[in-house]
Amino acid sequence: MTGTGIEKAFVEYLRENYALEAFKLRIDGVDGFPDRSVIVGGRIFLIEFKSPNEKLRPQQRKIHGELKADGTPVFIGRDLEESIKAIEEWILEEDEN
């Protein structure tokens, strides 16, 4: 499955199972921001979708590194199952706090 295919399936899964939106944010002047942003309870989860063999572009590595350094979770989703597992673990983390 392509990164775009994983992304579409992920967005649909969140809507159907959690009534959540995975926003496609674009920031003027910033190239490399993750594909989707999920916001729950004042927390944000960022996810970049790539096919299994696809690599991050240098600008994506830079932006993702900066976000992670500030404590923002950025996940690379290479298949639907691992992407769902990551978001569900993140959602459960909020329930435990």
C-alpha positions in Angstrom: 0.0 0.0 0.0 1.2 3.5 -0.8 1.7 6.2 1.9 -1.4 7.9 0.5 -3.4 4.7 0.7 -2.3 4.2 4.4 -3.2 7.8 5.1 -6.7 7.6 3.7 -7.4 4.3 5.5 -6.1 5.7 8.8 -8.3 8.9 8.5 -11.4 6.7 7.8 -10.6 4.4 10.7 -10.4 7.3 13.1 -13.7 8.7 11.9 -15.5 5.4 12.1 -14.1 4.1 15.4 -13.4 7.2 17.4 -15.3 10.0 15.8 -11.9 11.8 15.5 -10.5 13.9 12.8 -6.9 13.6 11.5 -6.3 17.1 10.3 -4.1 17.9 7.3 -2.3 21.0 8.5 -0.2 23.2 6.2 2.0 25.8 7.8 3.2 28.7 5.6 6.9 28.6 5.0 7.3 25.1 6.6 8.0 22.2 4.3 8.2 18.7 5.9 5.4 19.0 8.6 3.8 15.6 9.2 0.9 14.5 7.0 -1.8 14.4 9.7 -2.4 15.8 13.2 -4.8 14.3 15.7 -5.8 16.5 18.7 -7.4 15.0 21.8 -7.7 16.6 25.2 -5.2 19.4 24.4 -2.6 16.9 23.2 -1.4 16.5 19.7 -0.2 13.4 17.8 1.5 13.9 14.5 1.9 11.1 11.9 3.8 10.9 8.6 2.7 8.2 6.2 5.3 6.4 4.0 5.2 3.2 2.1 7.5 0.5 3.7 10.5 1.3 1.5 9.9 5.1 1.2 12.4 7.4 3.1 11.8 10.7 4.7 13.0 13.7 2.8 15.8 15.7 4.5 13.5 18.5 5.3 11.0 16.1 6.9 13.8 14.6 9.0 14.7 18.1 10.1 11.2 19.2 11.1 10.3 15.9 12.7 13.5 16.1 14.8 12.7 19.6 15.9 9.2 18.5 16.9 10.5 15.5 18.8 13.1 17.6 20.6 10.2 19.7 21.9 8.4 16.6 23.2 5.8 16.4 20.4 5.2 12.8 19.3 5.8 12.2 15.6 5.1 8.7 14.3 6.0 7.3 10.9 3.2 5.1 9.7 4.5 2.5 7.2 1.4 0.3 7.3 -2.2 0.7 8.6 -2.0 -1.8 11.4 1.1 -0.1 13.1 -0.4 3.3 12.6 -3.7 2.2 14.3 -1.7 0.6 17.1 0.3 3.8 17.7 -2.7 6.1 17.8 -4.7 3.7 20.1 -1.7 3.5 22.5 -1.5 7.3 22.5 -5.3 7.6 23.1 -5.1 5.1 26.0 -2.2 7.0 27.5 -4.6 10.0 27.9 -7.2 7.8 29.5 -4.6 6.6 32.1 -3.7 10.2 33.1 
